[in-house]
Amino acid sequence: MWENSRYFWVVHCKNHWFHARKNLFFRHRIPLAETDALTSRPAINCRFRARCDECGKEYMYKPSEVLRFEQEPSERFTPHPLFREEGSGANPVVAEGPGQKN
């Protein structure tokens, strides 16, 4: 039911070849943080790194690639450092400034 739904901020893993072997029509979602159905996307002003919980690859993502999705968390889920509530800004270990490219 709707009241039992759990929502997460996610990005799609960019390792398409690995995930396509399991399901050609499915894009693997990397959960970043839990949210609700109404909260707007966090104000992130830089690209950031996220590691896939399934294939282990790490890629750079733009703030516009962050999506809200209804799903159940994995048993090993830990929030991404950039999305943790106690953080007051971008974490320099996981964020990239505007002049840097990877």
N, CA and C atoms as a LAMMPS dump frame, in Angstrom:
ITEM: TIMESTEP
0
ITEM: NUMBER OF ATOMS
306
ITEM: BOX BOUNDS ff ff ff
-5.0000000000000000e+02 5.0000000000000000e+02
-5.0000000000000000e+02 5.0000000000000000e+02
-5.0000000000000000e+02 5.0000000000000000e+02
ITEM: ATOMS id mol type element x y z
1 1 1 N 0.828 -1.189 0
2 1 2 C 0 0 0
3 1 3 C 0.868 1.247 0
4 2 1 N 0.24 2.37 -0.326
5 2 2 C 0.958 3.62 -0.453
6 2 3 C 1.629 4.039 0.848
7 3 1 N 0.947 3.861 1.981
8 3 2 C 1.514 4.319 3.246
9 3 3 C 2.719 3.491 3.681
10 4 1 N 2.914 2.314 3.11
11 4 2 C 4.062 1.472 3.446
12 4 3 C 5.202 1.617 2.449
13 5 1 N 5.064 2.486 1.471
14 5 2 C 6.073 2.653 0.437
15 5 3 C 7.329 3.304 1.004
16 6 1 N 8.463 2.854 0.498
17 6 2 C 9.747 3.457 0.87
18 6 3 C 10.367 4.029 -0.389
19 7 1 N 10.82 5.263 -0.293
20 7 2 C 11.392 5.966 -1.433
21 7 3 C 12.868 6.23 -1.18
22 8 1 N 13.646 6.216 -2.274
23 8 2 C 15.084 6.442 -2.193
24 8 3 C 15.518 7.351 -3.324
25 9 1 N 16.556 8.148 -3.044
26 9 2 C 17.243 8.866 -4.098
27 9 3 C 18.183 7.844 -4.715
28 10 1 N 18.162 7.724 -6.043
29 10 2 C 18.964 6.728 -6.736
30 10 3 C 19.617 7.342 -7.968
31 11 1 N 20.637 6.67 -8.468
32 11 2 C 21.196 6.925 -9.793
33 11 3 C 21.264 5.58 -10.498
34 12 1 N 21.23 5.61 -11.824
35 12 2 C 21.353 4.369 -12.586
36 12 3 C 22.829 4.053 -12.796
37 13 1 N 23.203 2.805 -12.545
38 13 2 C 24.586 2.394 -12.741
39 13 3 C 24.95 2.527 -14.217
40 14 1 N 26.137 3.037 -14.487
41 14 2 C 26.589 3.244 -15.858
42 14 3 C 27.324 2.029 -16.435
43 15 1 N 27.447 0.971 -15.67
44 15 2 C 28.088 -0.258 -16.132
45 15 3 C 27.021 -1.117 -16.831
46 16 1 N 26.587 -0.656 -17.998
47 16 2 C 25.48 -1.288 -18.708
48 16 3 C 25.774 -2.735 -19.091
49 17 1 N 27.01 -3.016 -19.509
50 17 2 C 27.346 -4.372 -19.966
51 17 3 C 27.185 -5.389 -18.84
52 18 1 N 27.58 -5.058 -17.645
53 18 2 C 27.462 -5.981 -16.526
54 18 3 C 25.993 -6.266 -16.21
55 19 1 N 25.197 -5.244 -16.106
56 19 2 C 23.808 -5.391 -15.695
57 19 3 C 22.909 -5.916 -16.82
58 20 1 N 23.255 -5.669 -18.083
59 20 2 C 22.446 -6.151 -19.207
60 20 3 C 22.478 -7.675 -19.307
61 21 1 N 23.54 -8.301 -18.806
62 21 2 C 23.616 -9.761 -18.839
63 21 3 C 22.514 -10.383 -17.984
64 22 1 N 22.11 -9.688 -16.935
65 22 2 C 21.065 -10.212 -16.047
66 22 3 C 19.669 -9.893 -16.571
67 23 1 N 19.486 -8.695 -17.095
68 23 2 C 18.181 -8.296 -17.601
69 23 3 C 18.386 -7.147 -18.576
70 24 1 N 18.118 -7.395 -19.836
71 24 2 C 18.358 -6.423 -20.896
72 24 3 C 17.505 -5.162 -20.748
73 25 1 N 16.319 -5.285 -20.14
74 25 2 C 15.385 -4.166 -20.064
75 25 3 C 15.363 -3.48 -18.707
76 26 1 N 16.325 -3.777 -17.873
77 26 2 C 16.345 -3.249 -16.515
78 26 3 C 17.627 -2.467 -16.299
79 27 1 N 17.525 -1.279 -15.752
80 27 2 C 18.715 -0.492 -15.397
81 27 3 C 18.873 -0.574 -13.891
82 28 1 N 20.035 -1.002 -13.454
83 28 2 C 20.276 -1.162 -12.019
84 28 3 C 20.326 0.199 -11.344
85 29 1 N 19.606 0.325 -10.235
86 29 2 C 19.561 1.571 -9.474
87 29 3 C 20.464 1.463 -8.258
88 30 1 N 21.269 2.487 -8.044
89 30 2 C 22.141 2.57 -6.873
90 30 3 C 21.449 3.47 -5.854
91 31 1 N 21.014 2.934 -4.723
92 31 2 C 20.364 3.78 -3.721
93 31 3 C 21.376 4.694 -3.038
94 32 1 N 21.017 5.965 -2.901
95 32 2 C 21.906 6.947 -2.278
96 32 3 C 21.444 7.324 -0.877
97 33 1 N 20.135 7.497 -0.706
98 33 2 C 19.584 7.884 0.593
99 33 3 C 18.084 7.66 0.581
100 34 1 N 17.523 7.429 1.75
101 34 2 C 16.077 7.271 1.855
102 34 3 C 15.433 8.649 1.879
103 35 1 N 14.244 8.743 1.308
104 35 2 C 13.507 9.998 1.265
105 35 3 C 12.014 9.685 1.419
106 36 1 N 11.174 10.622 1.09
107 36 2 C 9.736 10.368 1.099
108 36 3 C 9.168 10.749 -0.266
109 37 1 N 7.876 10.664 -0.414
110 37 2 C 7.249 10.896 -1.713
111 37 3 C 7.173 12.373 -2.09
112 38 1 N 7.385 13.283 -1.154
113 38 2 C 7.158 14.701 -1.417
114 38 3 C 8.399 15.578 -1.402
115 39 1 N 9.438 15.18 -0.729
116 39 2 C 10.636 16.012 -0.592
117 39 3 C 11.284 16.256 -1.948
118 40 1 N 11.698 17.507 -2.196
119 40 2 C 12.37 17.812 -3.456
120 40 3 C 13.806 17.299 -3.425
121 41 1 N 14.386 17.193 -4.6
122 41 2 C 15.743 16.666 -4.732
123 41 3 C 16.715 17.532 -3.933
124 42 1 N 17.681 16.911 -3.247
125 42 2 C 18.661 17.68 -2.473
126 42 3 C 19.428 18.664 -3.362
127 43 1 N 19.793 19.785 -2.774
128 43 2 C 20.542 20.811 -3.509
129 43 3 C 22.015 20.399 -3.57
130 44 1 N 22.372 19.76 -4.648
131 44 2 C 23.761 19.338 -4.878
132 44 3 C 24.257 20.174 -6.043
133 45 1 N 25.412 20.814 -5.889
134 45 2 C 25.89 21.699 -6.94
135 45 3 C 27.176 21.216 -7.599
136 46 1 N 27.487 19.927 -7.453
137 46 2 C 28.701 19.411 -8.075
138 46 3 C 28.496 17.948 -8.456
139 47 1 N 29.35 17.49 -9.35
140 47 2 C 29.314 16.068 -9.704
141 47 3 C 29.836 15.267 -8.514
142 48 1 N 29.413 14.022 -8.406
143 48 2 C 29.832 13.187 -7.283
144 48 3 C 30.038 11.751 -7.753
145 49 1 N 30.788 10.999 -6.965
146 49 2 C 31.053 9.585 -7.258
147 49 3 C 30.072 8.712 -6.487
148 50 1 N 29.667 7.622 -7.13
149 50 2 C 28.838 6.626 -6.447
150 50 3 C 29.297 5.248 -6.917
151 51 1 N 29.439 4.332 -5.968
152 51 2 C 29.864 2.963 -6.27
153 51 3 C 28.642 2.059 -6.3
154 52 1 N 28.566 1.229 -7.317
155 52 2 C 27.453 0.298 -7.468
156 52 3 C 27.565 -0.803 -6.426
157 53 1 N 26.461 -1.091 -5.773
158 53 2 C 26.427 -2.125 -4.748
159 53 3 C 26.437 -3.525 -5.347
160 54 1 N 26.203 -3.647 -6.647
161 54 2 C 26.147 -4.958 -7.278
162 54 3 C 27.412 -5.29 -8.079
163 55 1 N 27.855 -4.387 -8.957
164 55 2 C 29.031 -4.673 -9.794
165 55 3 C 30.326 -4.13 -9.201
166 56 1 N 30.223 -3.193 -8.253
167 56 2 C 31.406 -2.649 -7.596
168 56 3 C 32.093 -1.51 -8.33
169 57 1 N 31.637 -1.152 -9.513
170 57 2 C 32.244 -0.055 -10.277
171 57 3 C 31.802 1.285 -9.717
172 58 1 N 32.684 2.276 -9.836
173 58 2 C 32.389 3.627 -9.365
174 58 3 C 32.404 4.574 -10.555
175 59 1 N 31.385 5.417 -10.639
176 59 2 C 31.266 6.377 -11.733
177 59 3 C 30.907 7.747 -11.185
178 60 1 N 31.111 8.769 -12.029
179 60 2 C 30.74 10.136 -11.69
180 60 3 C 29.304 10.389 -12.156
181 61 1 N 28.555 11.12 -11.335
182 61 2 C 27.166 11.443 -11.649
183 61 3 C 26.928 12.934 -11.484
184 62 1 N 26.048 13.462 -12.343
185 62 2 C 25.629 14.852 -12.25
186 62 3 C 24.429 14.934 -11.304
187 63 1 N 24.214 16.075 -10.663
188 63 2 C 23.036 16.219 -9.796
189 63 3 C 21.727 15.917 -10.524
190 64 1 N 21.654 16.224 -11.808
191 64 2 C 20.426 15.98 -12.573
192 64 3 C 20.142 14.493 -12.786
193 65 1 N 21.107 13.625 -12.519
194 65 2 C 20.918 12.184 -12.687
195 65 3 C 20.313 11.52 -11.444
196 66 1 N 20.138 12.29 -10.38
197 66 2 C 19.55 11.754 -9.153
198 66 3 C 18.034 11.711 -9.321
199 67 1 N 17.469 10.517 -9.098
200 67 2 C 16.035 10.297 -9.266
201 67 3 C 15.432 9.743 -7.98
202 68 1 N 14.136 9.944 -7.81
203 68 2 C 13.423 9.333 -6.683
204 68 3 C 12.794 8.046 -7.213
205 69 1 N 12.914 6.97 -6.421
206 69 2 C 12.343 5.703 -6.851
207 69 3 C 11.794 4.954 -5.651
208 70 1 N 10.673 4.3 -5.847
209 70 2 C 10.075 3.491 -4.78
210 70 3 C 10.691 2.098 -4.841
211 71 1 N 11.34 1.69 -3.768
212 71 2 C 11.974 0.372 -3.716
213 71 3 C 12.286 -0.006 -2.28
214 72 1 N 12.585 -1.249 -2.083
215 72 2 C 13.02 -1.743 -0.781
216 72 3 C 14.547 -1.679 -0.734
217 73 1 N 15.124 -1.293 0.383
218 73 2 C 16.588 -1.216 0.47
219 73 3 C 17.201 -2.609 0.58
220 74 1 N 18.45 -2.718 0.159
221 74 2 C 19.17 -3.976 0.345
222 74 3 C 19.585 -4.087 1.808
223 75 1 N 19.966 -5.265 2.213
224 75 2 C 20.377 -5.477 3.609
225 75 3 C 21.637 -4.683 3.941
226 76 1 N 22.481 -4.445 2.947
227 76 2 C 23.758 -3.759 3.178
228 76 3 C 23.691 -2.26 2.912
229 77 1 N 22.512 -1.69 2.771
230 77 2 C 22.388 -0.282 2.402
231 77 3 C 22.964 0.646 3.468
232 78 1 N 23.822 1.57 3.01
233 78 2 C 24.304 2.675 3.844
234 78 3 C 24.165 3.947 3.004
235 79 1 N 23.69 5.033 3.586
236 79 2 C 23.511 6.27 2.815
237 79 3 C 24.835 6.789 2.246
238 80 1 N 24.755 7.363 1.073
239 80 2 C 25.913 7.985 0.426
240 80 3 C 26.346 9.17 1.294
241 81 1 N 27.651 9.389 1.486
242 81 2 C 28.122 10.489 2.347
243 81 3 C 27.578 11.865 1.956
244 82 1 N 27.364 12.106 0.688
245 82 2 C 26.859 13.399 0.227
246 82 3 C 25.403 13.623 0.629
247 83 1 N 24.686 12.544 0.926
248 83 2 C 23.267 12.626 1.237
249 83 3 C 22.962 12.431 2.716
250 84 1 N 23.965 12.227 3.521
251 84 2 C 23.721 12.051 4.952
252 84 3 C 23.294 13.372 5.559
253 85 1 N 22.346 13.32 6.46
254 85 2 C 21.783 14.543 7.038
255 85 3 C 22.779 15.329 7.865
256 86 1 N 23.738 14.636 8.517
257 86 2 C 24.68 15.374 9.35
258 86 3 C 25.688 16.162 8.53
259 87 1 N 25.811 15.852 7.238
260 87 2 C 26.74 16.596 6.385
261 87 3 C 26.173 17.961 6.055
262 88 1 N 27.009 18.97 6.091
263 88 2 C 26.527 20.318 5.814
264 88 3 C 26.849 20.762 4.4
265 89 1 N 27.64 19.98 3.672
266 89 2 C 27.992 20.366 2.317
267 89 3 C 28.571 19.189 1.584
268 90 1 N 29.129 19.457 0.418
269 90 2 C 29.717 18.4 -0.397
270 90 3 C 30.966 17.85 0.274
271 91 1 N 31.085 16.57 0.264
272 91 2 C 32.254 15.895 0.821
273 91 3 C 33.343 15.886 -0.244
274 92 1 N 34.522 16.48 -0.003
275 92 2 C 35.534 16.579 -1.041
276 92 3 C 36.05 15.227 -1.522
277 93 1 N 35.874 14.188 -0.744
278 93 2 C 36.329 12.867 -1.163
279 93 3 C 35.412 12.312 -2.243
280 94 1 N 34.126 12.621 -2.198
281 94 2 C 33.172 12.049 -3.146
282 94 3 C 32.671 13.059 -4.169
283 95 1 N 32.918 14.335 -3.963
284 95 2 C 32.418 15.358 -4.884
285 95 3 C 33.539 15.852 -5.766
286 96 1 N 33.173 16.415 -6.891
287 96 2 C 34.127 16.94 -7.839
288 96 3 C 33.756 18.371 -8.163
289 97 1 N 34.732 19.247 -8.189
290 97 2 C 34.482 20.641 -8.488
291 97 3 C 34.147 20.846 -9.95
292 98 1 N 33.673 22.043 -10.315
293 98 2 C 33.229 22.31 -11.683
294 98 3 C 34.337 22.216 -12.719
295 99 1 N 35.596 22.449 -12.366
296 99 2 C 36.668 22.435 -13.339
297 99 3 C 37.297 21.067 -13.544
298 100 1 N 36.916 20.07 -12.768
299 100 2 C 37.523 18.751 -12.858
300 100 3 C 36.642 17.814 -13.657
301 101 1 N 37.256 16.893 -14.362
302 101 2 C 36.536 15.876 -15.137
303 101 3 C 37.146 14.525 -14.825
304 102 1 N 36.307 13.5 -14.909
305 102 2 C 36.79 12.132 -14.723
306 102 3 C 36.3 11.262 -15.822
